Structures are given as C-alpha cells and as structure tokens.
Amino acid sequence: MDKQEIEELRKKVGCAALLEKDGWKVDVKESTRRAIKYRRDTNIIIVIHQGRGWFDPLSPAKGDVFSLAEHLGAGGFVEACGRVADVVGFVPAAPAWQRPARAKALASIVERWGYRVTLRPGSPAWRYLTGERGLPADIVKQTVASDLLREGPLGSMWAAHSNSAGALTGWEERGPSWRGFATDGSKELFRFGSEGAERICITEAAIDAMSLAAIEVLRPDTLYVSTGGGWSPATDDAIRGLAKRANVWLVAATDNNRQGEVYADRIRAIAADASARYARLRPCAGDWNEDLSA
C-alpha cells in the first residue's frame, strides 16, 4: 500500500467506526461534540478532531486511526492498515446529543461569558448547586464573589477556567441534564481560594473543588483547582507552573477510581520534578461531591 492509498484510507475511516466495530460504546453523559468518550469494560478512548484523532486518558497513547488499530491489537502497521480497510463503508451510530449543533458563528469566549448573568439566591443554577449538588450557600456566594460562576442554559452553571495571568480560557458546563465544556474554549484550571496559597488541591471538576472547599471549611492556605475532567497540555503546564512556587504542596485530590489514580501519578511526577511536597487525598466515595452529599 503506497502513501496515497494510506491517505485515502485515513480519509475514509474515522476512529469512531473502528471503535464501534470493535464493540466499544459511546458514553453520552461524559461526551461532548468535540470529545466523544468510548468505553469497553474499564477501558476508555476519547475521539477528537472530528473523528480523526484519539487518546487514552489513562495512558500516554494517542494518534490517528492506524495507531488506534494497533492500540486495539493489530500487530504492526501492515495489520493495522488491513483492519482499517475492513471498516471502509461502515457508518457508526451518531450519539443522541441533548442539544442541537450551532449553525451560526459564536462570539468570543470573553463576550459569551459576559452575556451570562451571575448566580443569585433562588436562580436556576443556584438551586442546582445548593439543591441537587448539596453545596453550602456560603461556598456558592464566595465563588460568585470571585467571579467564577455564571448562569448557563436550562438550569446549568458555568465555572470559569483561567490561565496563570487570570485570563478567561473557557468554562465547565454542568447542569441537571447536561455536561460539557465551552465550545472553542480551552481547559486550563478552575481556581477557587487563595491565589497565593502554598497548598494546591487538584480535583477533576469545579463542583468537586467547591465540595472539597466546603468539607475543609475553605482553608485559607489552600487554592482549590479543577482540571475540568481532562488533562490538556495547558493544564499540565499550569500545574507545573504552580509547582514552582516556593514551599508549594501539591495535593492530588482526584477521584477515587482508576482515572483519578492516573492523574494522581501525573501530579506526583510533577511534584518530584519541581522538588515540591506531594500528598494524595482520596474521597471516601467516588468524588468529593458524593462525600459532601453523604
């Protein structure tokens, strides 16, 4: 198979087709339009770049449809080409998205954030956070006062991600029937608490960061951050930047599951590289919001 044939094959077969043919299923609740999560048993693959790319959140593995075929068991590139060729013409089922695709051009991240109102007692997002998610009203008030929350559509809340300079990069979207991340935004870190803190608690969701802050009665020596359920290069750089602070203490407060342990290992390695203190803080249940609710 020459280079042109390989390129034609790459255009014809997306990663989703290969996964579905291999028995993987879409986790609609954990997926967004830009990042579709596939599961098989305890294994996870995230499909990105409109089906042309993929990565395994539990390992460094990533690539195109051919490397995915090898990841799924093909013994080398030649066999991978054969597996991909076998899927030509197969159309994977489209996920049942809970909101339609936007046809019009979007405003900038900053503009869209500015269009949304802040939370107030009794508002839909306030009721979602204090009712369904059990967050204390004083924690929500302090997060609102830090300009970290906005009212999203359909009773959802938006939780801001920012870079080290404080510039908005996107937001986590969580609600009774929706979860995602800002379209065209980039995950870095949700940051709640003392910006100059030496103790940095790293969680996987803004709601978990706020939940842990509630459990710890918002320790004044702590910055509670969230990676937004992923681990982007910008997130990695941000945590490495925090690890360079004098006397810093990185606390891996990630979920009590396999993915949480993978992220905790990454945080441990970053702390070791920076000669920083490290600790692992596990929730008793799956995550900190579950602990808070209990």
C-alpha positions in Angstrom: 0.0 0.0 0.0 1.6 3.3 -1.1 1.4 6.6 0.7 -1.5 7.9 -1.4 -3.6 4.8 -0.7 -2.8 5.2 3.0 -4.0 8.8 3.0 -7.2 7.8 1.1 -7.9 5.1 3.7 -7.3 7.6 6.5 -9.9 9.9 4.9 -12.5 7.2 4.5 -12.3 5.6 8.0 -12.7 7.6 11.3 -11.7 6.4 14.7 -15.4 6.1 15.8 -16.1 3.5 13.1 -13.1 1.4 14.2 -14.2 1.5 17.9 -17.8 0.8 17.3 -16.9 -2.2 15.0 -14.7 -3.4 17.8 -17.6 -3.3 20.4 -16.9 0.0 22.1 -19.9 2.1 23.2 -20.4 5.9 23.5 -20.7 7.3 27.0 -23.1 10.1 26.0 -23.2 11.6 29.5 -19.4 12.0 29.5 -19.1 13.1 25.9 -19.1 16.5 24.1 -19.3 17.2 20.4 -15.6 17.8 20.4 -14.6 14.9 22.6 -16.6 11.7 22.4 -15.9 9.2 25.1 -16.0 5.5 24.2 -16.0 2.7 26.9 -15.4 -1.1 26.8 -15.3 -2.7 30.2 -12.9 -0.4 32.3 -11.1 0.9 29.2 -11.7 4.4 27.8 -10.9 6.1 24.5 -11.6 9.7 23.7 -12.2 10.5 20.0 -11.3 14.1 18.9 -10.6 16.2 15.8 -14.0 15.3 14.3 -13.2 11.6 14.4 -9.6 11.8 13.0 -7.8 11.6 16.3 -8.0 9.8 19.6 -6.3 9.5 23.0 -6.4 7.2 26.0 -6.9 9.3 29.2 -5.4 6.6 31.3 -2.1 6.3 29.4 0.1 8.4 27.0 -1.4 6.5 24.0 -2.8 8.7 21.2 -2.7 9.2 17.4 -4.7 8.6 14.2 -6.9 5.7 13.1 -3.9 3.5 12.2 -2.3 3.9 15.6 -5.7 3.2 17.1 -5.9 -0.1 15.2 -2.5 -1.0 16.7 -3.7 0.1 20.2 -6.7 -2.2 19.8 -4.5 -5.2 19.0 -3.2 -5.0 15.4 0.3 -6.4 15.2 2.1 -3.6 13.4 1.3 -1.1 10.8 0.6 -3.5 8.0 -2.0 -5.4 10.0 -3.4 -2.0 11.2 -3.9 -1.0 7.6 -5.8 -4.2 7.0 -8.1 -3.6 10.0 -8.8 -0.1 8.9 -9.5 -1.2 5.3 -12.1 -3.7 6.6 -14.1 -0.9 8.1 -14.4 1.2 4.9 -18.1 1.9 4.3 -19.1 1.2 8.0 -21.1 4.2 9.4 -21.0 4.5 13.2 -24.2 5.4 15.0 -24.5 9.1 15.8 -24.6 9.9 19.6 -28.0 11.2 20.7 -26.9 14.6 21.7 -29.1 16.6 24.1 -28.8 19.9 22.3 -28.5 20.7 18.6 -25.4 21.9 16.8 -25.0 25.6 16.4 -25.2 26.8 12.9 -24.1 30.4 13.4 -20.7 31.8 14.3 -20.0 32.1 18.0 -18.9 35.2 19.8 -15.6 35.2 21.7 -15.1 33.4 24.9 -15.0 36.7 26.9 -18.1 38.0 25.1 -20.2 34.9 25.7 -19.1 34.8 29.4 -20.1 38.5 29.7 -23.6 37.9 28.2 -24.4 35.5 31.1 -25.7 36.8 34.5 -24.1 35.9 37.8 -25.8 33.5 40.1 -28.1 34.8 42.8 -30.1 33.0 45.6 -33.0 31.2 44.1 -31.8 31.3 40.5 -31.8 28.1 38.5 -28.0 27.4 38.7 -28.1 28.4 42.4 -30.8 25.9 43.1 -28.9 23.2 41.1 -25.7 23.8 43.1 -27.3 24.1 46.6 -30.1 21.7 46.0 -29.1 18.8 43.7 -25.4 19.1 44.4 -25.7 20.0 48.1 -23.1 22.8 48.1 -23.4 25.2 51.1 -24.8 28.6 50.2 -21.8 30.4 51.7 -19.4 28.5 49.4 -21.5 29.4 46.3 -21.6 33.0 47.5 -17.8 33.1 47.8 -17.4 31.5 44.4 -19.8 34.0 42.8 -17.9 36.9 44.6 -14.7 35.6 42.9 -16.5 35.9 39.5 -16.1 32.2 38.8 -19.7 31.3 38.1 -22.4 32.2 35.6 -25.9 31.1 34.8 -25.9 28.6 31.9 -28.9 27.5 29.9 -31.6 25.1 31.2 -30.6 25.5 34.9 -26.9 24.7 34.3 -23.9 26.6 35.7 -20.7 27.7 34.1 -17.5 27.5 36.1 -14.6 29.6 34.7 -11.2 28.3 33.7 -8.3 30.8 33.6 -4.6 30.9 32.8 -1.8 31.9 35.2 -2.3 35.6 34.2 -6.0 35.4 35.2 -7.4 35.5 31.6 -10.5 33.5 30.9 -9.9 30.5 28.7 -13.3 28.7 28.9 -15.7 27.1 31.4 -17.0 23.8 32.6 -20.7 23.4 32.0 -22.7 21.3 34.5 -26.5 21.0 34.9 -29.3 18.6 35.6 -29.3 17.2 32.1 -26.1 18.5 30.5 -22.3 18.5 31.0 -19.6 19.8 28.7 -17.0 22.5 28.2 -17.2 25.8 26.4 -17.2 25.5 22.6 -13.9 26.9 21.3 -12.7 27.3 24.9 -9.6 25.6 26.3 -9.3 23.7 29.6 -6.6 25.0 31.9 -7.7 25.3 35.6 -10.7 26.4 37.6 -9.1 28.2 40.5 -11.0 28.9 43.8 -9.5 30.1 47.0 -6.3 31.9 47.9 -4.4 32.6 44.7 -1.0 32.8 46.5 -1.6 29.7 48.6 1.2 27.1 49.2 -1.3 24.2 49.3 -2.8 23.4 45.9 -5.7 20.8 45.9 -6.2 19.4 42.4 -9.6 17.9 41.6 -11.3 16.8 38.4 -14.3 19.1 38.4 -15.2 22.6 39.6 -18.1 21.1 41.6 -15.6 18.8 43.3 -13.2 21.7 44.0 -16.1 23.6 45.7 -17.2 20.5 47.5 -13.7 19.8 48.9 -13.5 23.5 49.9 -16.8 23.1 51.8 -15.6 19.9 53.5 -12.4 21.7 54.6 -14.3 24.9 55.5 -12.3 26.8 52.8 -8.9 26.6 54.3 -7.2 30.0 53.9 -3.8 28.3 53.0 -5.4 26.4 50.0 -6.1 27.0 46.3 -8.8 24.6 45.1 -8.4 23.9 41.4 -10.1 21.7 38.8 -8.8 20.2 35.6 -12.3 20.0 34.1 -12.3 16.2 33.7 -9.4 16.2 31.3 -5.6 16.7 31.2 -4.7 19.1 28.4 -1.2 20.3 27.7 -2.2 23.7 29.0 -3.4 22.0 32.3 -0.1 20.2 32.6 1.8 23.5 32.1 -0.4 25.3 34.6 0.2 22.7 37.3 3.9 22.7 36.6 3.8 26.5 37.0 2.1 26.2 40.4 4.7 23.5 41.4 7.5 26.1 41.0 6.1 28.3 43.8 8.2 28.4 47.0 7.2 25.9 49.7 4.3 24.6 47.5 2.4 21.5 48.4 0.6 19.7 45.6 -2.3 17.6 46.8 -3.8 15.1 44.3 -7.5 15.3 45.3 -8.6 13.5 42.2 -11.4 10.9 42.1 -11.3 7.6 43.9 -11.1 5.5 40.7 -8.6 4.3 38.1 -8.6 7.6 36.2 -8.1 9.5 39.4 -5.1 7.4 40.2 -3.6 8.0 36.8 -4.0 11.8 37.3 -2.6 11.5 40.8 0.5 9.7 39.4 1.0 12.6 37.0 0.7 15.1 39.8 3.2 13.1 41.9 5.7 13.2 38.9 5.3 17.0 38.5 5.9 17.5 42.2 9.0 15.3 42.0 10.3 17.2 39.0 9.9 20.5 40.9 11.1 19.2 44.3 7.8 20.1 45.7 5.8 18.4 48.5 3.2 16.0 47.5 0.2 14.3 49.1 -2.7 12.0 47.9 -6.1 13.0 49.2 -8.9 10.5 48.2 -12.6 10.9 48.7 -14.3 8.1 50.5 -16.8 7.7 47.7 -16.2 8.3 44.0 -15.6 12.0 44.2 -15.8 15.0 46.6 -19.4 16.0 45.8 -20.5 12.5 46.7 -18.6 12.8 50.0 -20.2 16.2 50.7 -23.7 14.8 49.9 -23.1 11.9 52.2 
